[in-house]
Amino acid sequence: MSYSYDSENIFAKILRGDIPNATVLETDYTLAFKDITPKAPDHVLVIPKGAYVNYDDFCQNASDPEILDFMRACGQICKDLGVENKGFRAITNAGEHGCQEVPHFHMHILAGKVMGPLLAE
């Protein structure tokens, strides 16, 4: 499937510098920042700098260096948060059924409390 990327989405605006953010980590291909409406004591959003709509778009169309950089950045954030031993949740939502709110691929890293079950019954 091919996706149409909306260059006016909030993450695209953050990447352009139109909207400020609380940067946690920035690399050549990845930007990570604190969520403005956190769902856990630690809630970081990790986004690729490339224009990818969701997880499968990123996995199928990003270059190997982009994918490697993104995954290493996620690992570095977990290390920096000190959550390797206590645990964390990494979530990405895709499309309408996945409740994706921003049409730019992003990973939520949530930590600092017990998250509970993955899905409500």
Secondary structure as a PSIPRED ss2 file (coil, helix, strand):
# PSIPRED VFORMAT (PSIPRED V4.0)

   1 M C   1.000  0.000  0.000
   2 S C   1.000  0.000  0.000
   3 Y C   1.000  0.000  0.000
   4 S C   1.000  0.000  0.000
   5 Y C   1.000  0.000  0.000
   6 D C   1.000  0.000  0.000
   7 S C   1.000  0.000  0.000
   8 E C   1.000  0.000  0.000
   9 N C   1.000  0.000  0.000
  10 I H   0.000  1.000  0.000
  11 F H   0.000  1.000  0.000
  12 A H   0.000  1.000  0.000
  13 K H   0.000  1.000  0.000
  14 I H   0.000  1.000  0.000
  15 L H   0.000  1.000  0.000
  16 R H   0.000  1.000  0.000
  17 G C   1.000  0.000  0.000
  18 D C   1.000  0.000  0.000
  19 I C   1.000  0.000  0.000
  20 P C   1.000  0.000  0.000
  21 N C   1.000  0.000  0.000
  22 A C   1.000  0.000  0.000
  23 T E   0.000  0.000  1.000
  24 V E   0.000  0.000  1.000
  25 L E   0.000  0.000  1.000
  26 E E   0.000  0.000  1.000
  27 T C   1.000  0.000  0.000
  28 D C   1.000  0.000  0.000
  29 Y C   1.000  0.000  0.000
  30 T E   0.000  0.000  1.000
  31 L E   0.000  0.000  1.000
  32 A E   0.000  0.000  1.000
  33 F E   0.000  0.000  1.000
  34 K E   0.000  0.000  1.000
  35 D C   1.000  0.000  0.000
  36 I C   1.000  0.000  0.000
  37 T C   1.000  0.000  0.000
  38 P C   1.000  0.000  0.000
  39 K C   1.000  0.000  0.000
  40 A C   1.000  0.000  0.000
  41 P C   1.000  0.000  0.000
  42 D E   0.000  0.000  1.000
  43 H E   0.000  0.000  1.000
  44 V E   0.000  0.000  1.000
  45 L E   0.000  0.000  1.000
  46 V E   0.000  0.000  1.000
  47 I E   0.000  0.000  1.000
  48 P E   0.000  0.000  1.000
  49 K C   1.000  0.000  0.000
  50 G C   1.000  0.000  0.000
  51 A C   1.000  0.000  0.000
  52 Y C   1.000  0.000  0.000
  53 V C   1.000  0.000  0.000
  54 N C   1.000  0.000  0.000
  55 Y H   0.000  1.000  0.000
  56 D H   0.000  1.000  0.000
  57 D H   0.000  1.000  0.000
  58 F H   0.000  1.000  0.000
  59 C H   0.000  1.000  0.000
  60 Q H   0.000  1.000  0.000
  61 N H   0.000  1.000  0.000
  62 A C   1.000  0.000  0.000
  63 S C   1.000  0.000  0.000
  64 D H   0.000  1.000  0.000
  65 P H   0.000  1.000  0.000
  66 E H   0.000  1.000  0.000
  67 I H   0.000  1.000  0.000
  68 L H   0.000  1.000  0.000
  69 D H   0.000  1.000  0.000
  70 F H   0.000  1.000  0.000
  71 M H   0.000  1.000  0.000
  72 R H   0.000  1.000  0.000
  73 A H   0.000  1.000  0.000
  74 C H   0.000  1.000  0.000
  75 G H   0.000  1.000  0.000
  76 Q H   0.000  1.000  0.000
  77 I H   0.000  1.000  0.000
  78 C H   0.000  1.000  0.000
  79 K H   0.000  1.000  0.000
  80 D H   0.000  1.000  0.000
  81 L H   0.000  1.000  0.000
  82 G C   1.000  0.000  0.000
  83 V C   1.000  0.000  0.000
  84 E C   1.000  0.000  0.000
  85 N C   1.000  0.000  0.000
  86 K C   1.000  0.000  0.000
  87 G C   1.000  0.000  0.000
  88 F C   1.000  0.000  0.000
  89 R E   0.000  0.000  1.000
  90 A E   0.000  0.000  1.000
  91 I E   0.000  0.000  1.000
  92 T C   1.000  0.000  0.000
  93 N C   1.000  0.000  0.000
  94 A C   1.000  0.000  0.000
  95 G C   1.000  0.000  0.000
  96 E C   1.000  0.000  0.000
  97 H C   1.000  0.000  0.000
  98 G C   1.000  0.000  0.000
  99 C C   1.000  0.000  0.000
 100 Q C   1.000  0.000  0.000
 101 E C   1.000  0.000  0.000
 102 V C   1.000  0.000  0.000
 103 P C   1.000  0.000  0.000
 104 H C   1.000  0.000  0.000
 105 F C   1.000  0.000  0.000
 106 H C   1.000  0.000  0.000
 107 M E   0.000  0.000  1.000
 108 H E   0.000  0.000  1.000
 109 I E   0.000  0.000  1.000
 110 L E   0.000  0.000  1.000
 111 A E   0.000  0.000  1.000
 112 G C   1.000  0.000  0.000
 113 K C   1.000  0.000  0.000
 114 V C   1.000  0.000  0.000
 115 M C   1.000  0.000  0.000
 116 G C   1.000  0.000  0.000
 117 P C   1.000  0.000  0.000
 118 L C   1.000  0.000  0.000
 119 L C   1.000  0.000  0.000
 120 A C   1.000  0.000  0.000
 121 E C   1.000  0.000  0.000
